[in-house]
């Protein structure tokens, strides 16, 4: 199973998606991140499953708004 090293301090770090064959490789990457950014919060994790989904988008003409009946107000 692949492993990853996640830099939780920088969600935009492209290396967060890199898969490593062994836990030792992921651990080495985590330590490398910490040597560059000592205040970073880094995790190593084993990838158990990968999920994906798709979304379909449709467009149509909107429904006509409902007309509320006019109410006669009593003269005051």
N, C-alpha and C positions, 0 to 999 in steps of 0.2 A: 504494500500500500504506500502511496506517496505521502510525503510530509511537506509542510509549508512553514515558513517563518513570517509572521505577521507583525508589521510595524504599526501598532495601534495608534501611535501618536501622529502618523501621517497616512491617512486612508488613501491618499493619491499616489503612494509609493507603488510604482509598477512592479517591483519585486514581490509585493504581497501575493501575486498570482503565480509565482514561480514554484514549480513542483520539484521536490528533491527525492531521490530514490531511497535515501536512508535518513534516519533520525539524526545521525551524526552530521550529515551535510546541512540539514536545517538548523541544527544547533550552532554550527560554524557560522552560518549566515546571520543568525540572531546575535551572536557575539560580535560579528563584523559591524552590524548596525549600531550596537551599543558602543563600540570603540569610536565610531564616527559621531554618534549623537548620544552622549552619556545619560541624558535625561529622558530618552525615549522609553516607551513601554512596549516590550516585544514579547510575543508568544510564539511557541512552536506548537504545531498541531498535526495530528495524523488525519488525512483526508479519508473518511469512511465512505462517503457517497457524494456524487455530484448531481445536482438537480438543475433542471431547466424548464422553462415554460414559454408559451407563446401567447400573444394577445392579438385578437383581430379587431380592427376598427371599422365601423360602418358609419355612413352618413345618410341622413334622409331629411326631407322637408319637415319643418316643425309643425306640430298640430296647431290649429287655429285656437286662439284664446277664447274662453267662454265669455259671453256677454252677460253681465249681471243685470237683472231687471231693474228699471228705475223705480224708485219708491217716492210716491208723492208725500211731501212733508206737510203736516197740517199748518194752516196759516195761524200765526200767533199774534 
